[in-house]
Amino acid sequence: MEEQPGLSDEYRKASPWPLFVAFGLAIFEVGIVWPLFPVAVGGLLLFVGSVVGILRESGYVADPWKGLVAASALCLAVGGAVTLTTGGSVRLRGLAILAGGVVVLVGGVFGSLWSPSQVQ
């Protein structure tokens, strides 16, 4: 009798990415609630990087660097819309999303240009 029926060696048993997605969102919100702008941007970077990691692991994105560039475009669009249409503490959230989008864009472009071989 098998110890773990239904499991195959070809499938991974667990992925680490969902934990980092949750931590990224929590850190982002902590940075917003207590006005700690660098913490909010860092949480957003952890969140976006983890989402791109999930997409790469599941095969939806072939190149993680291009995934980061696409995610940065989404962050820049959402952050710009939130910043331009709101005020007060919600505007801080938009500015954090914008700053995170710029950092992710720079990382994605630099990574795709610098990477000597395709990331497997």
C-alpha positions in Angstrom: 0.0 0.0 0.0 1.3 3.4 -0.9 2.0 6.0 1.8 0.7 8.9 -0.3 -1.8 7.7 -2.7 -2.6 9.9 -5.7 0.7 11.8 -5.6 3.2 11.5 -8.4 6.9 12.4 -8.5 6.3 14.6 -11.6 4.2 17.1 -9.6 5.5 19.5 -7.0 3.8 19.0 -3.6 3.9 22.6 -2.6 4.9 26.0 -3.9 6.5 28.7 -1.7 5.0 31.6 -3.6 1.6 32.0 -1.9 3.3 32.6 1.4 5.3 35.5 -0.1 2.2 36.9 -1.8 0.5 37.1 1.6 3.5 38.6 3.3 3.9 41.2 0.5 0.3 42.4 0.8 0.6 42.5 4.6 3.8 44.4 4.5 2.4 46.8 1.9 -0.6 47.5 4.1 1.5 48.0 7.3 3.5 50.6 5.4 0.3 52.4 4.4 -1.4 52.3 7.8 1.7 53.5 9.6 3.1 56.0 7.1 6.3 54.2 6.3 6.7 54.7 2.6 9.8 52.5 2.1 8.0 49.6 3.9 5.0 50.0 1.6 7.1 50.0 -1.5 9.1 47.0 -0.3 5.9 45.1 0.4 4.7 45.9 -3.1 7.9 44.6 -4.6 7.6 41.4 -2.6 4.0 41.0 -3.8 4.7 41.7 -7.5 7.8 39.5 -7.5 5.9 36.6 -6.0 3.0 36.9 -8.4 5.5 36.9 -11.3 7.1 33.8 -9.7 3.8 32.0 -9.5 3.1 32.9 -13.2 6.6 31.6 -14.2 6.3 28.4 -12.1 2.9 27.6 -13.6 4.1 28.2 -17.2 2.0 31.3 -18.0 5.1 33.5 -18.4 8.1 32.2 -20.3 10.5 35.0 -19.3 10.2 36.4 -15.7 11.9 39.6 -16.7 9.2 40.3 -19.3 6.7 39.4 -16.7 8.2 42.0 -14.4 8.0 44.7 -17.1 4.3 43.8 -17.7 3.6 43.9 -14.0 5.3 47.3 -13.8 3.0 48.7 -16.5 0.0 47.5 -14.5 1.4 49.1 -11.3 2.2 52.3 -13.1 -1.3 52.5 -14.5 -3.1 51.7 -11.3 -0.8 53.9 -9.2 -1.2 56.8 -11.6 -5.0 56.5 -11.5 -5.1 56.3 -7.7 -2.7 59.2 -7.3 -4.5 61.5 -9.7 -8.1 60.8 -8.6 -7.7 60.7 -4.8 -6.2 62.6 -2.0 -5.1 62.1 1.6 -3.9 58.7 2.8 -5.3 57.0 -0.3 -3.0 59.2 -2.4 0.0 57.8 -0.4 -1.1 54.3 -1.5 -1.1 55.5 -5.1 2.4 57.0 -4.7 3.7 53.8 -3.2 2.3 51.8 -6.1 3.9 54.3 -8.6 7.3 54.1 -6.9 7.1 50.3 -6.7 6.1 50.2 -10.4 9.2 52.3 -11.3 11.5 50.0 -9.3 10.0 46.9 -10.9 10.3 48.4 -14.3 14.0 49.2 -13.8 14.6 45.7 -12.4 12.7 44.1 -15.3 14.5 46.0 -18.0 17.9 45.7 -16.4 17.4 42.0 -15.8 16.3 41.3 -19.4 19.3 43.2 -20.8 21.9 41.9 -18.3 20.9 38.3 -18.2 23.5 36.5 -20.3 21.4 33.4 -20.8 17.7 32.5 -20.7 16.5 32.0 -17.1 15.2 28.4 -16.8 
